Amino acid sequence: MAIIVNLDVMMAKRKISLNELAEKVGITNANLSILKTGKAKAVRFSTLEAICRELKCQPGDILEFREE
């Protein structure tokens, strides 16, 4: 897939665990894990907004486009 998810990088920079972020964002650990591993086929803007709010980052810090 040409969209790379760098959520794990941002979480490490902010020193926040998957469980903690999932609780603060209001989604399940399983759904956040699917997003973190790049297996998600879609992400709601409301979820992306909540993640960015908690990590104090921009969507471009989490999502990246790479030519295949």
Secondary structure, DSSP 8 states (H G I E B T S, - for coil): --EEE-HHHHHHHHT--HHHHHHHHTS-HHHHHHHHTT--S---HHHHHHHHHHHT--HHHHEEE---
